Amino acid sequence: MRAVVITDFHTEPSLADLPVPEPGPGEVLVKIAAAGVNPFDWKVIEGAMRDSVHHEFPLVLGSDGSGIVVASGEPELTDPRFEPGERVFGQFMDVERGRGSYAEYAVVKAAKLARIPEKLDFPTAAALPTAGAAAHDFVEGTGAGPGQCLLVNGASGGVGQATVQLAAGQGIRVIATADPDTGDLLRELGAVEIVDFTAGPTAEQVRAAHPDGIDAVIDLVSTPEQIDEIASLLKPNGAIVSANGAVDRERFAARGLRGSNLYANARPATLASLADAVQRGQLRLRIDYEAPLEEAADALARLKAGKSRGKTVLTVES
């Protein structure tokens, strides 16, 4: 089968010919139709987890994917059970075994999958797991409620757009940072204020509009060196969630703030709920770049360069 792999950290992704993997107990073999591309994928290449977990090389890239169940390993031990021919989606990456979704076939634990609703296509389903689950968990992690003011810093991409919608759907007043080209879209998705980060420092603009402070921040872009400036916008006991591990919880607590570092955990129940929201039109996923599997390296480079204004998806044909 064709698969996009790296042979070590900091190597260029390349197309390789690998054997079709075999599912073990509790696992499912999926014929991949589409693979979602996420910042986490290129962070794996750069060794973001090299000190915390073993990586098996060659390593097939890709966390998110969708496709059709081909077989189960010892079906009687597989929970939940998926029958051959069922359409499924979820998170596939397992760096310890060199597994990912940028391939024609992928093996994944059944407990990491959910069924695709009838009206959802494969690219949309593949775009949903990490972005949707992250947005869900980030909004929940702030504890923000109706009428409170939430800043989504880095709202232009797929996670940011989903976050804006989920927060606005709960009656939270959303301030979203964006470039001029994406501002109108974010307003359509529910943001009540847009901060044009190309017009000046984000913190200065938000502070000028909200001198008494805001209630919560979901920060998708700041580094540990940048996070303090954004956190200074919060009211006492305000909450800040970082997607980049930028929060020092103890130091923020000493300042009277609730800080946390969160990452996407695409639980099946969350995936099913998000897919239902997409199918009913309550959550819109914008796929702004679609490419064949062979162009995975270019798609990752585009994402890393900050050119994404939505989700990136690889289509897999075999």
VENNORSUL-V640884 format. One record per backbone hydrogen bond with DSSP energy under -1.0 kcal/mol. CO is the residue of the C=O (numbers start at 1). NH is the residue of the N-H. If there is no record, write none. Layout:
CO_NH / CO_NH
This chain:
1_18 / 2_104 / 3_16 / 4_61 / 5_14 / 6_59 / 8_11 / 14_5 / 16_3 / 24_27 / 26_110 / 27_73 / 28_108 / 29_70 / 29_71 / 30_106 / 31_68 / 33_316 / 34_66 / 35_314 / 38_41 / 39_43 / 40_44 / 41_45 / 42_46 / 43_48 / 44_47 / 45_10 / 47_50 / 49_52 / 49_53 / 59_6 / 61_102 / 62_101 / 63_92 / 65_90 / 66_33 / 66_34 / 67_88 / 68_31 / 69_85 / 71_29 / 73_26 / 74_77 / 75_78 / 83_86 / 86_69 / 87_116 / 88_67 / 89_114 / 90_65 / 94_97 / 94_99 / 95_56 / 98_60 / 99_94 / 101_103 / 102_4 / 104_32 / 106_30 / 108_28 / 109_112 / 110_113 / 112_91 / 114_89 / 117_120 / 121_125 / 122_126 / 123_127 / 128_132 / 129_133 / 130_134 / 131_135 / 132_136 / 133_137 / 134_138 / 135_139 / 136_140 / 137_141 / 138_142 / 145_148 / 148_173 / 149_215 / 149_216 / 150_175 / 151_218 / 152_177 / 153_220 / 157_161 / 158_162 / 159_163 / 160_164 / 161_165 / 162_166 / 163_167 / 164_168 / 165_169 / 167_170 / 167_172 / 168_171 / 171_147 / 173_150 / 174_192 / 174_193 / 175_152 / 176_195 / 177_155 / 178_197 / 179_182 / 179_183 / 182_186 / 183_187 / 184_188 / 185_189 / 186_191 / 187_190 / 193_176 / 195_178 / 195_197 / 196_199 / 201_205 / 202_206 / 203_207 / 204_208 / 205_209 / 206_210 / 210_213 / 214_235 / 215_239 / 216_151 / 217_241 / 218_153 / 219_243 / 223_226 / 223_227 / 227_231 / 228_232 / 230_233 / 231_234 / 233_214 / 235_238 / 238_258 / 239_217 / 240_260 / 241_219 / 242_262 / 248_252 / 249_253 / 250_254 / 252_257 / 253_256 / 256_237 / 258_240 / 260_242 / 265_267 / 267_271 / 268_272 / 269_273 / 270_274 / 271_275 / 272_276 / 273_277 / 274_278 / 275_279 / 276_280 / 277_282 / 277_283 / 278_281 / 286_311 / 289_313 / 291_315 / 292_295 / 293_296 / 295_299 / 296_300 / 297_301 / 298_302 / 299_303 / 300_304 / 301_305 / 302_307 / 303_306 / 310_158 / 311_288 / 311_289 / 312_37 / 313_291 / 314_35 / 315_293
